[in-house]
């Protein structure tokens, strides 16, 4: 998933240079991927598809094949079509994993292994572009990405091992109840198979948390899409991938780190700290016309975006928010679509302005999340 969703970021400067894309071209292509992710999340939340080995494996194959399909045509409509399908496949993979392993993911070490895989994919993506970009060009890089994804898919082919003990019992109980929705199943698993759900929080608090998560999706995806583009003039199109490697290296241990911080200081404090550090990183990117600024921005982005995701969903689920996993993921996905779309329509060629917008959005997300008091 880390490769299927995020390989576009380090290779984007090379595609812009080779294909003479405008910022709007790149933004609409990015938006298409996030639309696909939103559609995939919605399909799973509605129960039209359910976590199943067949769904999981088809999604792995599709994600890998779609990486190779990028090279078929440089035309923007084709790129948008392929990236939409890739986003859809990524969403199915993510939901399959999180719903089946919901109870297990409450343990820091297990969460680190699962969520840290995204950071590993990001790191490998950056390394591939940095080492091979000058030799094989953008088309060759997408084929390399497909080959790497195939290797990871083989390793991940076995349907994830089910949790033992209470988590497995809860999962069996939830899957045997055909009337339960997919998002309610996710919440029960996320709660570790508790016998009774917590009392739902007041609706206004749930709305504030959801709105905050929307702005997080809006802001983080602008940073994640354009960080390497911003670094291009400083490092050069190929070497700019170093910033993506830094982000990936920071992302790998971040789920375990934030889980332990949450255990010690409380989930709410950990989540707000995560937001604050991401905001600082976004501000550093606004002024990121130097190597130190870009390194700080990359490190803080990589070290926080998975933490915000993990802690926000856990906050919603453990507070008793109805359908927390599906509801929050939907708002997050809407933010991911809105961010690049606004860049394409309004901001145009000004990448610096896009990062200013991202910083404002992350700040709003932090404020709304704090106001929710969840």
C-alpha positions as CSV (number, residue, x, y, z in Angstrom):
1,X,0.0,0.0,0.0
2,X,2.8,2.4,0.8
3,X,4.2,1.9,-2.8
4,X,0.8,1.8,-4.5
5,X,-0.4,5.0,-2.9
6,X,2.7,7.0,-2.5
7,X,5.2,6.2,-5.3
8,X,3.6,9.1,-7.2
9,X,5.2,11.6,-4.9
10,X,9.0,10.9,-5.4
11,X,8.6,10.3,-9.2
12,X,6.4,13.4,-9.8
13,X,9.3,15.8,-10.4
14,X,10.7,13.6,-13.1
15,X,7.2,13.3,-14.7
16,X,6.7,17.1,-14.6
17,X,10.1,17.6,-16.3
18,X,9.6,14.9,-18.9
19,X,5.9,15.5,-19.7
20,X,5.9,19.2,-19.2
21,X,3.0,18.9,-16.8
22,X,1.5,22.0,-15.1
23,X,0.8,22.0,-11.4
24,X,-2.9,21.5,-12.4
25,X,-2.1,18.3,-14.3
26,X,-0.2,16.9,-11.4
27,X,-2.9,18.0,-8.9
28,X,-5.7,16.5,-10.9
29,X,-3.8,13.2,-11.2
30,X,-3.2,13.1,-7.5
31,X,-6.9,14.0,-6.8
32,X,-8.0,11.0,-8.9
33,X,-6.0,8.7,-6.7
34,X,-7.7,10.1,-3.6
35,X,-11.1,9.9,-5.2
36,X,-10.4,6.2,-5.8
37,X,-9.5,5.8,-2.1
38,X,-12.7,7.5,-1.1
39,X,-14.8,5.2,-3.3
40,X,-13.0,2.1,-2.0
41,X,-13.5,3.2,1.6
42,X,-17.2,3.9,0.9
43,X,-17.8,0.5,-0.7
44,X,-16.3,-1.3,2.3
45,X,-18.2,0.9,4.8
46,X,-21.5,0.2,3.0
47,X,-20.8,-3.5,3.2
48,X,-20.9,-3.9,-0.6
49,X,-17.6,-5.6,-0.2
50,X,-16.4,-7.2,3.0
51,X,-13.0,-8.1,4.3
52,X,-12.2,-11.5,2.7
53,X,-9.1,-13.3,1.5
54,X,-10.4,-13.0,-2.1
55,X,-11.0,-9.2,-1.8
56,X,-7.6,-8.8,-0.2
57,X,-5.6,-10.8,-2.8
58,X,-7.3,-9.3,-5.8
59,X,-6.5,-5.9,-4.4
60,X,-2.9,-6.8,-4.0
61,X,-2.7,-8.0,-7.6
62,X,-4.6,-4.9,-8.9
63,X,-2.4,-2.5,-7.0
64,X,0.8,-4.1,-8.4
65,X,-0.6,-4.2,-12.0
66,X,-1.8,-0.6,-11.9
67,X,1.7,0.6,-11.1
68,X,2.9,-0.9,-14.4
69,X,-0.2,0.4,-16.2
70,X,1.0,4.0,-15.6
71,X,3.5,3.6,-18.4
72,X,0.9,2.7,-21.1
73,X,0.2,6.4,-21.9
74,X,1.5,9.7,-20.6
75,X,-1.9,11.3,-21.3
76,X,-3.4,12.9,-18.2
77,X,-6.8,11.2,-18.6
78,X,-5.2,7.8,-18.7
79,X,-3.0,8.7,-15.7
80,X,-6.1,9.8,-13.8
81,X,-8.0,6.6,-14.7
82,X,-5.1,4.4,-13.5
83,X,-4.6,6.4,-10.3
84,X,-8.3,6.2,-9.5
85,X,-8.2,2.5,-9.7
86,X,-5.0,2.3,-7.7
87,X,-6.6,4.4,-4.9
88,X,-9.6,2.1,-4.9
89,X,-7.3,-1.0,-4.5
90,X,-5.3,0.7,-1.7
91,X,-8.5,1.4,0.3
92,X,-9.6,-2.2,0.1
93,X,-6.2,-3.4,1.3
94,X,-6.2,-0.9,4.2
95,X,-9.8,-1.7,5.3
96,X,-9.2,-5.5,5.1
97,X,-6.2,-5.2,7.3
98,X,-7.6,-2.8,9.9
99,X,-10.9,-4.6,10.2
100,X,-9.5,-8.1,10.7
101,X,-6.7,-7.0,13.0
102,X,-8.5,-4.3,14.9
103,X,-8.0,-5.8,18.3
104,X,-4.4,-6.8,17.7
105,X,-3.6,-3.2,16.6
106,X,-4.3,-1.9,20.1
107,X,-0.9,-3.5,21.1
108,X,2.0,-1.0,20.3
109,X,4.3,-3.7,18.8
110,X,1.6,-5.1,16.5
111,X,0.5,-1.6,15.4
112,X,4.1,-0.8,14.6
113,X,4.5,-3.8,12.4
114,X,1.3,-3.1,10.5
115,X,1.2,0.7,10.2
116,X,5.0,0.8,9.8
117,X,4.7,-1.1,6.6
118,X,3.4,2.1,4.9
119,X,6.6,3.9,6.0
120,X,8.6,1.0,4.6
121,X,6.9,1.4,1.3
122,X,7.5,5.1,1.3
123,X,11.2,4.6,2.1
124,X,11.7,2.0,-0.6
125,X,9.9,4.3,-3.1
126,X,12.2,7.2,-2.4
127,X,15.3,4.9,-2.6
128,X,14.2,3.6,-6.0
129,X,13.8,7.0,-7.5
130,X,17.0,8.3,-5.9
131,X,19.1,5.4,-7.1
132,X,17.6,4.7,-10.5
133,X,15.9,7.9,-11.6
134,X,18.7,9.1,-13.8
135,X,19.2,5.6,-15.4
136,X,15.7,4.5,-16.3
137,X,13.5,7.5,-16.5
138,X,10.0,7.9,-15.2
139,X,8.5,5.0,-17.2
140,X,11.2,2.6,-15.9
141,X,10.7,3.7,-12.4
142,X,7.0,2.8,-12.5
143,X,7.9,-0.7,-13.7
144,X,10.5,-1.0,-11.0
145,X,7.8,0.0,-8.5
146,X,5.5,-2.7,-9.9
147,X,8.3,-5.3,-9.5
148,X,8.9,-4.2,-5.9
149,X,5.2,-4.3,-5.2
150,X,5.0,-7.8,-6.6
151,X,7.7,-8.9,-4.1
152,X,5.9,-7.4,-1.2
153,X,2.6,-8.8,-2.4
154,X,4.0,-12.3,-2.4
155,X,5.2,-11.8,1.2
156,X,1.8,-10.4,2.2
157,X,-0.2,-13.0,0.2
158,X,-1.3,-15.1,3.2
159,X,-4.5,-13.7,4.7
160,X,-3.5,-11.9,8.0
161,X,-3.4,-14.2,11.0
162,X,-6.5,-13.7,13.1
163,X,-6.1,-12.5,16.7
164,X,-6.2,-15.2,19.4
165,X,-8.3,-14.9,22.5
166,X,-10.9,-12.2,23.1
167,X,-10.2,-10.5,19.8
168,X,-10.8,-13.6,17.8
169,X,-13.9,-14.4,19.7
170,X,-15.3,-11.0,19.1
171,X,-14.5,-11.2,15.5
172,X,-16.3,-14.5,15.1
173,X,-19.3,-13.1,16.9
174,X,-19.4,-10.0,14.6
175,X,-18.9,-11.9,11.4
176,X,-21.7,-14.3,12.3
177,X,-24.2,-11.5,12.6
178,X,-25.2,-10.7,9.1
179,X,-27.2,-7.7,10.2
180,X,-24.2,-5.8,11.5
181,X,-22.7,-3.2,9.2
182,X,-19.0,-3.3,8.1
183,X,-18.2,-0.1,10.0
184,X,-19.7,-1.4,13.2
185,X,-17.6,-4.6,12.9
186,X,-14.6,-2.4,12.6
187,X,-15.4,-0.5,15.7
188,X,-16.0,-3.7,17.7
189,X,-12.7,-5.1,16.6
190,X,-11.0,-1.8,17.3
191,X,-12.3,-1.9,20.8
192,X,-10.6,-5.3,21.3
193,X,-13.9,-7.2,21.3
194,X,-15.5,-5.5,24.3
195,X,-18.8,-7.0,25.3
196,X,-20.6,-3.7,25.3
197,X,-19.9,-0.5,23.4
198,X,-19.1,2.7,25.3
199,X,-21.9,5.3,25.5
200,X,-21.8,7.4,22.3
201,X,-20.4,10.9,22.8
202,X,-22.6,14.0,22.3
203,X,-23.1,14.6,18.5
204,X,-21.4,17.9,18.5
205,X,-18.2,16.4,19.8
206,X,-18.3,13.7,17.2
207,X,-18.8,16.3,14.5
208,X,-15.8,18.3,15.8
209,X,-13.5,15.3,15.7
210,X,-14.8,14.4,12.2
211,X,-14.2,18.0,11.0
212,X,-10.8,18.0,12.5
213,X,-9.9,14.8,10.7
214,X,-11.3,16.2,7.4
215,X,-8.8,19.2,7.7
216,X,-6.0,16.8,8.6
217,X,-6.7,14.8,5.4
218,X,-6.8,18.1,3.5
219,X,-3.5,19.4,4.8
220,X,-1.5,16.2,5.1
221,X,-2.1,15.2,1.5
222,X,-0.9,18.5,0.1
223,X,2.4,18.0,2.0
224,X,2.6,14.4,1.0
225,X,2.0,15.1,-2.7
226,X,4.2,18.2,-3.2
227,X,7.0,17.8,-0.7
228,X,9.4,16.3,-3.3
229,X,8.3,18.9,-5.9
230,X,9.1,21.7,-3.4
231,X,12.6,20.1,-2.8
232,X,13.3,19.8,-6.6
233,X,14.9,23.3,-7.0
234,X,17.1,22.7,-4.0
235,X,18.2,19.1,-4.6
236,X,17.4,18.5,-8.2
237,X,14.5,16.3,-9.6
238,X,16.2,12.9,-8.7
239,X,18.0,13.8,-5.5
240,X,14.8,15.5,-4.2
241,X,13.6,11.9,-3.5
242,X,15.9,12.0,-0.5
243,X,13.2,14.0,1.3
244,X,10.8,11.2,0.7
245,X,13.3,8.7,2.1
246,X,13.6,10.8,5.2
247,X,9.8,10.9,5.5
248,X,9.6,7.1,5.1
249,X,12.3,6.4,7.7
250,X,10.5,8.7,10.2
251,X,7.2,6.9,9.4
252,X,8.4,3.4,10.1
253,X,8.7,3.6,13.9
254,X,6.2,6.3,14.4
255,X,3.1,4.1,15.1
256,X,4.9,2.3,18.0
257,X,6.3,5.6,19.3
258,X,2.9,7.3,19.3
259,X,1.2,4.3,20.8
260,X,3.6,4.4,23.7
261,X,3.2,8.1,24.2
262,X,-0.5,7.6,24.2
263,X,-0.2,4.9,26.9
264,X,1.9,7.1,29.1
265,X,0.4,10.6,28.6
266,X,-3.1,9.8,27.3
267,X,-4.4,9.4,23.8
268,X,-5.8,13.0,23.6
269,X,-2.5,14.6,24.5
270,X,-0.6,12.3,22.1
271,X,-3.0,13.2,19.3
272,X,-2.7,16.9,19.9
273,X,1.1,16.7,20.1
274,X,1.1,14.8,16.8
275,X,-1.0,17.5,15.2
276,X,1.3,20.2,16.6
277,X,4.4,18.6,15.2
278,X,2.8,18.2,11.8
279,X,1.8,21.8,11.8
280,X,5.4,22.8,12.6
281,X,6.6,20.6,9.7
282,X,4.1,22.3,7.4
283,X,5.3,25.7,8.4
284,X,8.9,24.6,7.9
285,X,7.9,23.5,4.4
286,X,6.5,27.0,3.6
287,X,9.9,28.4,4.3
288,X,11.6,25.3,2.9
289,X,13.9,26.8,0.4
290,X,16.9,25.4,2.2
291,X,18.1,21.9,3.0
292,X,17.6,22.1,6.8
293,X,14.0,23.4,6.3
294,X,13.2,20.6,3.9
295,X,14.7,17.9,6.1
296,X,12.7,19.1,9.1
297,X,9.5,19.3,7.1
298,X,10.1,15.7,5.7
299,X,10.9,14.3,9.1
300,X,8.0,15.8,10.9
301,X,5.6,14.9,8.2
302,X,6.7,11.3,8.1
303,X,6.8,11.0,11.9
304,X,3.2,12.3,12.4
305,X,0.8,11.4,9.6
306,X,0.4,7.7,10.6
307,X,0.2,8.7,14.2
308,X,-2.7,11.1,13.6
309,X,-4.5,8.4,11.6
310,X,-4.1,5.7,14.2
311,X,-4.9,7.9,17.2
312,X,-7.9,9.6,15.6
313,X,-9.6,6.4,14.7
314,X,-8.8,5.0,18.2
315,X,-10.2,8.1,19.8
316,X,-13.5,7.8,17.8
317,X,-13.8,4.1,18.4
318,X,-13.0,4.2,22.1
319,X,-15.3,7.1,22.8
320,X,-18.3,5.1,21.4
321,X,-18.7,7.2,18.2
322,X,-21.1,5.1,16.0
323,X,-19.3,3.7,13.0
324,X,-16.1,5.5,14.0
325,X,-13.7,3.8,11.6
326,X,-15.8,4.2,8.5
327,X,-17.1,7.7,9.4
328,X,-13.7,9.1,10.1
329,X,-12.1,7.5,7.1
330,X,-14.8,9.0,4.9
331,X,-14.2,12.5,6.2
332,X,-10.4,12.0,5.9
333,X,-10.8,10.8,2.3
334,X,-13.0,13.8,1.5
335,X,-10.3,16.1,2.8
336,X,-7.7,14.2,0.6
337,X,-9.8,14.9,-2.4
338,X,-10.5,18.5,-1.6
339,X,-6.9,19.5,-1.0
340,X,-5.3,18.7,-4.3
341,X,-8.5,19.7,-6.2
342,X,-8.2,23.2,-4.6
343,X,-4.6,23.4,-5.5
344,X,-5.5,22.5,-9.1
345,X,-8.3,25.0,-9.4
346,X,-7.2,28.0,-7.4
347,X,-3.5,27.9,-6.6
348,X,-2.1,26.8,-9.9
349,X,1.7,27.0,-10.1
350,X,2.4,28.3,-6.6
351,X,3.6,25.3,-4.6
352,X,4.6,27.6,-1.7
353,X,1.0,28.8,-1.4
354,X,-0.2,25.2,-1.4
355,X,2.0,24.5,1.7
356,X,0.6,27.6,3.4
357,X,-2.9,26.3,2.8
358,X,-1.7,22.9,4.2
359,X,-0.4,24.5,7.4
360,X,-3.6,26.4,7.9
361,X,-5.7,23.2,7.4
362,X,-3.5,21.2,9.8
363,X,-3.9,24.0,12.4
364,X,-7.6,23.9,12.0
365,X,-7.7,20.2,12.4
366,X,-5.7,20.5,15.6
367,X,-8.1,23.2,17.0
368,X,-11.2,21.3,16.1
369,X,-9.9,18.1,17.6
370,X,-9.0,19.9,20.8
371,X,-12.4,21.4,20.9
372,X,-14.1,18.0,20.7
373,X,-12.6,17.1,24.1
374,X,-12.6,13.4,23.2
